[in-house]
């Protein structure tokens, strides 16, 4: 082979090497055996900010960070590099030795990787694993690890810690009615307020949904947990602005104590959860400590919730009907549909025991739709049998009323059974209407325009103002039985009933008295100007067949 041919081959190999270095995405530096840089590629310059002529002849480690030295790092370990502008970057550097023809070290090739994005990805993955993306708070996984460490320390130091489980009252109602974006606003603001109400040394996390947990360490006694719980209640008392609404979101808080109640993270959380349900039973917007008795009650409630779901699927519910009569002539003018539950074992479950559970677990929505369907079916059957065409009144829960499709569901259900709007009346409590007056006014206006009558139920027990009452397009007021009960003996009750009747008259509304038990009450209510009445003194709620017989008997008199 001629010298010129050898030179040509060597020249081609050199060109090929330069092209290879130029296209590699990793930083490459070729050094002599002592680490002095001879050549670098474009990726090296892009990574470090140094051009080739600025680094040639310098030792490779001049780009190592002097502020974050890592002298003990093994070859190929991660370390910090420093760019020309002084900024630091995480790097992974591997040195490949190149031996000469004599077998001795002649050169080194350094391959440098920028780990910045890798570290960012690691950090993001870790954050997803241990933090709630919406609120930025630690999640359950993080909380369990933190709580385990707190318990271990409290055991060593013989001190106390507390777990506070915080549940936002009626959050599902607001989330379903106003949309998930509104729910997100509520959750983020609740997280901020709860975090501001605890000590900096404590931890608050979001468990998912509308539940938060605070871990309070190194307490002097149970009363310290009460102080923090009261701080949280106070922080949540101010309305939260959500779009055009000012929403008051109250918390129910359950408290468990280590080592008094339990000694593991999971069991402490379970105890706090049990206490939280007790707080809800006590009217919400309060805190309760765990006691062993509560655990039994919660187990009963969970069993009841499971049985409720099965009851709807298995057809264990039925409607009973209680008539409403005109006080001036005693004729039937309507009937209220009342939900009844006969369990599979034949026992009857009182409505005041299962209705609140259905509301808490959200089952009240499908249950309420079932009641409307059944009331419409029964009204259609009575039409075909020739009974008087009085309306059937159906109670609507807060959660049901706030469903975006509520109005359409009512209209479609009535039409599906071949009925007119005059055949069904909706009963809604004043507290439901006042929870979101503007929204209620809009929905009631649409129902009114369609000819569906609405009664304000249990009037006098809520907190509606006269200004709002005048704006609500309702057709009648139902005077709560609590005021009727002592009507013939108590001057105060009589004065309240007289005031409600006068108010209704001034607003052009008809009046229905609930809980009428005696003939004397009927006569007195008629004298006071009340239009209609219902109660045990007229007729108990009856199954459909017995109610039909009662109506026919009344009509034949």
Wavefront OBJ file of the C-alpha trace (Angstrom):
o trace
v 0.000 0.000 0.000
v 1.447 3.418 -0.969
v 1.976 6.245 1.525
v -0.552 8.420 -0.337
v -3.207 5.725 -0.026
v -2.540 5.363 3.732
v -2.780 9.132 4.108
v -6.081 9.151 2.208
v -7.516 6.433 4.422
v -6.399 8.221 7.586
v -7.858 11.500 6.296
v -11.192 9.791 5.552
v -11.263 8.207 9.001
v -10.623 11.594 10.603
v -13.480 13.151 8.623
v -15.762 10.280 9.586
v -14.841 10.772 13.270
v -15.617 14.479 13.100
v -19.009 13.778 11.476
v -19.755 11.148 14.109
v -18.895 13.515 16.964
v -20.987 16.278 15.420
v -24.165 14.224 15.188
v -23.994 12.617 18.638
v -26.526 14.173 21.091
v -24.254 13.507 24.102
v -21.403 15.764 25.118
v -18.063 14.233 23.973
v -14.611 15.357 25.018
v -11.435 13.644 23.817
v -8.466 14.135 26.153
v -4.878 13.024 26.366
v -3.873 10.479 28.958
v -3.657 13.186 31.642
v -7.153 14.500 31.024
v -6.183 17.585 28.987
v -8.911 18.317 26.439
v -7.923 17.894 22.808
v -11.283 18.011 21.064
v -14.998 18.435 21.922
v -18.171 18.090 19.875
v -21.045 20.532 19.394
v -23.230 18.836 22.028
v -20.485 19.477 24.625
v -20.497 23.183 23.721
v -24.304 23.349 23.821
v -24.311 21.677 27.253
v -21.530 23.702 28.909
v -21.627 26.965 26.989
v -17.917 26.665 26.124
v -16.691 26.706 22.521
v -13.973 24.262 21.472
v -11.146 26.839 21.465
v -12.037 27.867 25.051
v -11.543 24.403 26.514
v -8.731 22.986 24.415
v -5.732 22.312 26.668
v -7.765 22.573 29.895
v -8.330 19.671 32.241
v -11.670 17.964 31.798
v -12.682 18.505 35.421
v -12.614 22.283 35.077
v -16.379 22.041 34.322
v -17.004 20.250 37.655
v -18.827 22.460 40.181
v -16.430 23.824 42.808
v -19.442 24.612 45.028
v -20.780 21.065 45.023
v -17.713 18.838 44.959
v -18.156 15.101 44.898
v -14.678 13.692 45.529
v -15.911 10.289 46.612
v -18.001 9.695 43.524
v -17.181 6.493 41.681
v -16.376 6.619 37.975
v -19.608 7.037 36.066
v -21.472 8.389 39.106
v -23.799 11.370 38.994
v -22.276 14.726 39.915
v -22.765 18.435 39.349
v -21.284 20.362 36.445
v -20.937 24.111 36.029
v -21.674 25.940 32.796
v -19.797 28.921 31.403
v -22.472 31.274 32.876
v -21.975 29.761 36.341
v -25.236 27.808 36.398
v -25.132 24.234 37.666
v -26.500 21.103 36.018
v -26.688 17.470 37.105
v -24.528 15.270 34.914
v -23.552 11.699 34.349
v -19.976 11.324 33.068
v -18.272 8.164 31.840
v -14.574 7.955 30.866
v -13.539 5.443 28.206
v -9.748 4.757 28.073
v -8.075 4.459 24.672
v -4.740 2.586 24.565
v -1.982 3.205 22.037
v -0.192 0.596 19.936
v 2.151 -0.088 22.820
v -0.800 -0.948 25.059
v -0.315 2.084 27.287
v -3.038 4.651 27.981
v -2.951 7.245 25.217
v -6.311 9.052 25.301
v -9.594 9.222 27.179
v -13.066 9.773 25.770
v -15.495 11.454 28.169
v -19.211 10.956 27.473
v -21.307 13.519 29.393
v -25.102 13.314 29.788
v -27.279 16.221 30.990
v -29.553 14.820 33.724
v -31.658 17.987 34.158
v -34.801 16.640 32.458
v -34.285 13.231 34.030
v -34.157 14.840 37.471
v -37.218 16.940 36.685
v -39.078 13.824 35.605
v -37.987 12.022 38.765
v -39.162 14.965 40.867
v -42.472 15.089 39.014
v -43.015 11.357 39.443
v -42.168 11.612 43.127
v -44.564 14.523 43.498
v -47.324 12.579 41.766
v -46.628 9.659 44.088
v -46.685 11.685 47.295
v -48.646 14.886 46.619
v -52.163 15.768 45.546
v -52.033 17.438 42.151
v -55.067 19.709 42.724
v -54.251 21.188 46.132
v -50.495 20.623 46.313
v -50.928 18.981 49.718
v -49.324 15.651 50.648
v -51.503 12.680 49.737
v -52.518 9.622 51.746
v -49.322 7.699 50.926
v -47.143 10.516 52.226
v -49.383 10.983 55.246
v -49.159 7.328 56.261
v -45.355 7.449 56.175
v -45.304 10.729 58.079
v -47.744 9.463 60.688
v -45.717 6.284 61.198
v -42.665 8.426 61.959
v -44.643 10.634 64.333
v -45.971 7.594 66.221
v -42.456 6.179 66.558
v -41.191 9.452 68.022
v -44.164 9.822 70.368
v -43.505 6.298 71.664
v -39.864 7.145 72.408
v -40.705 10.416 74.099
v -43.914 9.211 75.779
v -45.976 12.054 74.278
v -49.295 12.337 72.442
v -50.289 12.973 68.845
v -53.693 13.430 67.251
v -55.273 12.678 63.894
v -57.988 15.043 62.685
v -60.137 13.797 59.799
v -61.891 16.750 58.159
v -64.835 16.204 55.811
v -66.497 19.077 53.930
v -70.234 19.043 54.629
v -72.505 18.699 51.579
v -69.567 19.068 49.192
v -71.105 16.535 46.805
v -74.216 18.701 46.545
v -72.231 21.755 45.469
v -69.944 19.716 43.205
v -72.861 18.074 41.393
v -74.961 21.222 41.069
v -72.278 23.801 40.193
v -69.870 21.526 38.319
v -66.469 19.996 38.976
v -64.585 23.212 38.252
v -66.494 24.873 41.098
v -65.717 21.846 43.262
v -62.012 22.272 42.493
v -62.165 25.914 43.616
v -63.767 24.826 46.897
v -61.179 22.106 47.512
v -58.196 24.361 46.821
v -59.512 27.114 49.080
v -60.423 24.619 51.820
v -56.888 23.185 51.632
v -55.398 26.656 51.982
v -57.579 27.534 54.970
v -57.020 24.244 56.785
v -53.266 24.509 56.259
v -53.311 28.055 57.666
v -55.142 26.851 60.790
v -52.539 24.289 61.933
v -49.033 24.707 63.291
v -46.100 24.768 60.892
v -44.711 21.663 62.571
v -47.873 19.676 61.770
v -48.972 18.051 58.524
v -52.218 18.333 56.583
v -52.969 16.090 53.608
v -55.792 15.504 51.176
v -57.067 11.950 51.252
v -59.151 12.212 48.105
v -62.632 13.574 47.441
v -63.527 16.129 50.096
v -61.567 14.588 52.970
v -58.453 16.045 54.588
v -56.318 14.720 57.452
v -54.195 16.736 59.851
v -51.541 15.091 62.040
v -50.734 17.031 65.211
v -47.605 15.954 67.070
v -46.182 16.455 70.569
v -49.437 17.542 72.210
v -49.714 18.231 75.916
v -53.210 16.744 76.017
v -56.495 16.178 74.130
v -57.484 19.824 74.570
v -54.639 20.868 72.237
v -56.363 19.018 69.400
v -59.614 20.838 70.218
v -57.841 24.184 69.832
v -56.698 23.280 66.320
v -60.147 21.893 65.424
v -61.750 25.165 66.497
v -59.188 27.056 64.413
v -60.224 25.006 61.366
v -63.931 25.624 62.029
v -63.245 29.350 62.282
v -61.124 29.369 59.118
v -63.900 27.687 57.139
v -66.691 29.951 58.446
v -66.123 32.699 55.896
v -67.985 32.150 52.580
v -65.955 30.932 49.609
v -66.484 32.920 46.387
v -67.231 30.553 43.503
v -68.240 32.358 40.340
v -71.370 34.359 41.155
v -71.949 32.438 44.380
v -70.788 32.923 47.961
v -70.752 29.405 49.402
v -70.453 28.567 53.082
v -68.719 25.193 53.312
v -68.651 23.833 56.836
v -66.418 20.968 58.033
v -67.183 17.989 60.243
v -64.087 16.903 62.159
v -63.291 13.623 63.884
v -60.386 13.378 66.335
v -58.442 10.309 67.437
v -55.513 10.266 69.876
v -52.339 8.211 70.150
v -51.867 6.146 72.249
v -55.308 6.410 73.845
v -57.410 5.287 70.851
v -55.010 3.338 68.615
v -51.310 2.842 67.912
v -50.998 2.416 64.129
v -51.545 4.951 61.334
v -54.410 3.016 59.729
v -56.274 2.425 62.991
v -55.900 6.061 64.085
v -57.376 7.188 60.773
v -60.266 4.716 61.119
v -61.025 6.014 64.604
v -60.940 9.624 63.383
v -63.256 8.666 60.514
v -65.702 7.141 62.982
v -65.644 10.298 65.099
v -66.181 12.419 61.979
v -69.424 10.570 61.181
v -70.547 11.268 64.727
v -69.858 14.966 64.139
v -72.155 14.832 61.111
v -74.853 13.156 63.181
v -74.532 15.983 65.706
v -75.530 18.545 63.086
v -72.280 19.036 61.141
v -69.898 21.997 61.515
v -68.410 20.657 64.761
v -65.741 18.250 66.008
v -66.042 15.057 68.025
v -63.539 12.789 69.777
v -63.491 9.083 69.099
v -64.997 6.714 71.664
v -65.367 2.916 71.378
v -69.174 3.269 71.433
v -69.027 5.263 68.213
v -67.370 2.400 66.369
v -70.435 0.221 66.860
v -72.711 3.004 65.621
v -70.627 3.556 62.494
v -70.708 -0.146 61.722
v -74.490 -0.013 61.987
v -74.614 2.981 59.668
v -72.428 1.264 57.074
v -74.679 -1.783 57.224
v -77.709 0.461 56.778
v -76.159 2.120 53.729
v -75.460 -1.287 52.174
v -79.014 -2.418 52.919
v -80.389 0.786 51.383
v -78.655 0.126 48.087
v -79.977 -3.404 48.044
v -83.479 -2.236 48.922
v -83.707 -0.026 45.845
v -82.582 -2.883 43.603
v -84.836 -5.450 45.307
v -88.038 -3.379 45.276
v -88.366 -3.032 49.047
v -89.633 0.572 48.879
v -93.244 1.619 48.512
v -95.307 4.801 48.708
v -97.978 5.586 51.238
v -100.333 8.491 50.638
v -101.715 11.019 53.097
v -104.669 13.118 51.941
v -104.933 16.890 52.080
v -108.461 18.263 52.494
v -110.141 21.640 52.145
v -110.967 22.979 55.592
v -114.182 24.665 54.443
v -115.901 21.552 53.012
v -113.739 18.539 53.932
v -113.206 17.442 50.314
v -109.897 15.964 49.184
v -107.669 18.405 47.314
v -104.380 16.524 47.168
v -102.198 13.776 48.592
v -98.594 13.682 49.772
v -96.516 10.689 48.663
v -94.474 9.371 51.597
v -91.640 6.890 51.165
v -91.770 3.677 53.176
v -89.219 0.864 53.479
v -90.184 -2.658 54.446
v -86.986 -4.644 54.837
v -86.551 -8.174 53.555
v -87.085 -9.517 57.089
v -90.532 -7.895 57.188
v -89.668 -5.047 59.580
v -90.440 -1.413 58.747
v -87.563 1.079 58.851
v -88.634 4.579 60.023
v -87.994 7.261 57.364
v -86.181 9.522 59.841
v -83.556 6.793 60.196
v -82.868 5.946 56.565
v -83.541 9.244 54.739
v -80.542 11.068 56.328
v -78.257 8.151 55.405
v -79.551 8.200 51.830
v -78.825 11.933 51.668
v -75.286 11.523 52.994
v -74.321 8.742 50.600
v -75.977 10.292 47.536
v -78.572 7.530 47.167
v -81.308 10.130 47.680
v -81.025 11.141 43.997
v -81.998 7.770 42.421
v -84.385 7.198 45.330
v -86.056 10.557 44.719
v -86.406 9.774 41.021
v -88.003 6.420 41.924
v -90.542 8.235 44.150
v -91.432 10.620 41.307
v -91.808 7.729 38.852
v -93.984 5.748 41.271
v -96.150 8.754 42.149
v -96.740 9.428 38.446
v -97.547 5.774 37.790
v -100.060 5.754 40.654
v -101.671 9.017 39.577
v -102.109 7.645 36.046
v -103.733 4.491 37.456
v -106.141 6.523 39.604
v -107.026 8.637 36.577
v -107.971 5.464 34.716
v -110.040 4.289 37.725
v -111.984 7.559 37.847
v -110.668 9.005 41.112
v -110.761 12.811 41.505
v -107.854 14.437 39.657
v -106.136 15.881 42.750
v -102.332 16.392 42.540
v -99.853 14.120 44.272
v -97.178 16.042 46.194
v -93.626 14.650 45.946
v -90.832 15.694 48.305
v -87.569 16.820 46.690
v -84.246 16.632 48.523
v -81.572 19.325 48.362
v -79.242 17.108 46.331
v -81.990 16.176 43.897
v -83.137 19.778 43.459
v -79.598 20.934 42.631
v -79.044 18.397 39.863
v -78.531 20.255 36.563
v -81.101 18.016 34.851
v -83.688 18.202 37.671
v -86.289 20.271 35.804
v -86.005 18.173 32.640
v -86.285 14.923 34.623
v -89.480 16.140 36.308
v -91.043 17.276 33.048
v -90.019 14.123 31.141
v -91.276 11.804 33.898
v -94.677 13.501 34.063
v -95.021 13.388 30.279
v -93.859 9.753 30.066
v -96.864 8.703 32.190
v -99.341 10.678 30.126
v -99.980 13.222 32.869
v -100.318 16.977 32.854
v -98.431 19.408 35.113
v -101.538 19.775 37.288
v -101.224 16.168 38.452
v -97.903 16.516 40.315
v -96.834 19.023 42.952
v -93.269 19.376 44.252
v -92.542 19.988 47.929
v -89.246 21.683 48.746
v -88.116 22.872 52.173
v -87.221 26.531 52.644
v -83.686 25.564 53.749
v -83.133 23.935 50.348
v -84.264 27.104 48.574
v -82.160 29.389 50.756
v -78.980 27.351 50.250
v -78.676 28.943 46.791
v -81.486 31.496 46.353
v -80.562 32.669 42.852
v -80.362 29.138 41.494
v -83.601 28.169 43.265
v -85.404 31.169 41.852
v -84.363 30.225 38.334
v -85.427 26.565 38.627
v -88.727 27.439 40.298
v -89.435 30.000 37.602
v -88.976 27.372 34.892
v -91.251 24.911 36.728
v -93.867 27.621 37.250
v -93.810 28.480 33.547
v -94.550 24.833 32.764
v -97.567 24.803 35.108
v -96.022 22.612 37.847
v -97.014 23.769 41.318
v -94.462 24.042 44.117
v -95.107 24.029 47.862
v -92.622 25.316 50.442
v -92.546 22.534 53.022
v -92.017 22.882 56.793
v -92.420 26.644 56.561
v -91.328 28.487 59.689
v -88.508 26.101 60.651
v -85.862 27.431 58.249
v -84.297 30.812 57.744
v -85.838 32.380 54.652
v -86.149 36.141 54.614
v -89.344 37.852 53.503
v -87.430 39.519 50.667
v -86.472 36.142 49.194
v -89.855 34.587 49.934
v -91.510 37.246 47.793
v -89.161 36.380 44.922
v -89.630 32.597 45.054
v -92.422 31.594 42.630
v -94.057 29.087 44.998
v -97.782 28.360 45.108
v -98.384 27.378 48.700
v -96.870 27.304 52.159
v -97.063 24.222 54.374
v -97.109 25.256 58.020
v -94.865 22.951 60.013
v -96.549 20.528 62.426
v -94.453 21.908 65.310
v -96.569 25.086 65.254
v -99.861 23.259 64.721
v -99.348 20.787 67.560
v -100.099 23.263 70.367
v -102.445 25.464 68.393
v -105.568 24.918 70.519
v -103.742 25.345 73.833
v -100.748 27.654 73.269
v -101.309 31.340 72.506
v -97.783 31.703 71.114
v -98.290 28.901 68.559
v -101.622 30.417 67.590
v -100.022 33.836 67.050
v -97.251 32.290 64.864
v -99.761 30.355 62.763
v -101.934 33.453 62.373
v -98.863 35.422 61.222
v -97.898 32.775 58.660
v -101.447 32.660 57.306
v -101.540 36.461 57.009
v -98.154 36.441 55.289
v -99.310 33.803 52.820
v -102.486 35.700 52.081
v -100.550 38.910 51.411
v -98.342 37.062 48.913
v -101.258 35.341 47.212
v -100.267 31.864 48.435
v -102.538 29.086 49.684
v -101.850 27.565 53.133
v -101.651 23.909 54.204
v -101.455 22.981 57.890
v -99.442 19.827 58.663
v -99.886 17.610 61.711
v -103.595 18.291 62.280
v -104.711 15.753 64.878
v -108.128 16.829 66.197
v -111.456 18.201 65.009
v -110.925 21.261 67.206
v -107.698 22.033 65.347
v -109.541 21.803 62.025
v -112.200 24.217 63.152
v -109.698 26.691 64.587
v -107.503 26.615 61.478
v -110.566 27.249 59.326
v -111.428 30.237 61.487
v -107.891 31.578 61.175
v -108.192 31.466 57.376
v -106.069 28.393 56.558
v -107.092 26.683 53.304
v -106.067 23.034 53.639
v -104.957 20.490 56.226
v -103.374 17.077 56.554
v -102.523 14.948 59.551
v -103.439 11.907 61.610
v -106.680 13.608 62.681
v -107.796 13.403 59.066
v -106.153 10.208 57.868
v -102.923 8.291 58.470
v -100.641 7.671 55.471
v -102.056 4.643 53.649
v -100.898 2.176 50.983
v -102.310 2.924 47.542
v -105.200 0.418 47.678
v -106.374 1.528 51.134
v -105.991 5.178 50.181
v -108.150 4.613 47.110
v -110.850 3.053 49.282
v -110.662 6.004 51.719
v -111.120 8.499 48.856
v -114.113 6.603 47.460
v -115.693 6.461 50.903
v -115.164 10.210 51.385
v -116.685 10.968 47.982
v -119.772 8.848 48.708
v -120.704 10.711 51.900
l 1 2 3 4 5 6 7 8 9 10 11 12 13 14 15 16 17 18 19 20 21 22 23 24 25 26 27 28 29 30 31 32 33 34 35 36 37 38 39 40 41 42 43 44 45 46 47 48 49 50 51 52 53 54 55 56 57 58 59 60 61 62 63 64 65 66 67 68 69 70 71 72 73 74 75 76 77 78 79 80 81 82 83 84 85 86 87 88 89 90 91 92 93 94 95 96 97 98 99 100 101 102 103 104 105 106 107 108 109 110 111 112 113 114 115 116 117 118 119 120 121 122 123 124 125 126 127 128 129 130 131 132 133 134 135 136 137 138 139 140 141 142 143 144 145 146 147 148 149 150 151 152 153 154 155 156 157 158 159 160 161 162 163 164 165 166 167 168 169 170 171 172 173 174 175 176 177 178 179 180 181 182 183 184 185 186 187 188 189 190 191 192 193 194 195 196 197 198 199 200 201 202 203 204 205 206 207 208 209 210 211 212 213 214 215 216 217 218 219 220 221 222 223 224 225 226 227 228 229 230 231 232 233 234 235 236 237 238 239 240 241 242 243 244 245 246 247 248 249 250 251 252 253 254 255 256 257 258 259 260 261 262 263 264 265 266 267 268 269 270 271 272 273 274 275 276 277 278 279 280 281 282 283 284 285 286 287 288 289 290 291 292 293 294 295 296 297 298 299 300 301 302 303 304 305 306 307 308 309 310 311 312 313 314 315 316 317 318 319 320 321 322 323 324 325 326 327 328 329 330 331 332 333 334 335 336 337 338 339 340 341 342 343 344 345 346 347 348 349 350 351 352 353 354 355 356 357 358 359 360 361 362 363 364 365 366 367 368 369 370 371 372 373 374 375 376 377 378 379 380 381 382 383 384 385 386 387 388 389 390 391 392 393 394 395 396 397 398 399 400 401 402 403 404 405 406 407 408 409 410 411 412 413 414 415 416 417 418 419 420 421 422 423 424 425 426 427 428 429 430 431 432 433 434 435 436 437 438 439 440 441 442 443 444 445 446 447 448 449 450 451 452 453 454 455 456 457 458 459 460 461 462 463 464 465 466 467 468 469 470 471 472 473 474 475 476 477 478 479 480 481 482 483 484 485 486 487 488 489 490 491 492 493 494 495 496 497 498 499 500 501 502 503 504 505 506 507 508 509 510 511 512 513 514 515 516 517 518 519 520 521 522 523 524 525 526 527 528 529 530 531 532 533 534 535 536 537 538 539 540 541 542 543 544 545 546 547 548 549 550 551 552 553 554 555 556 557
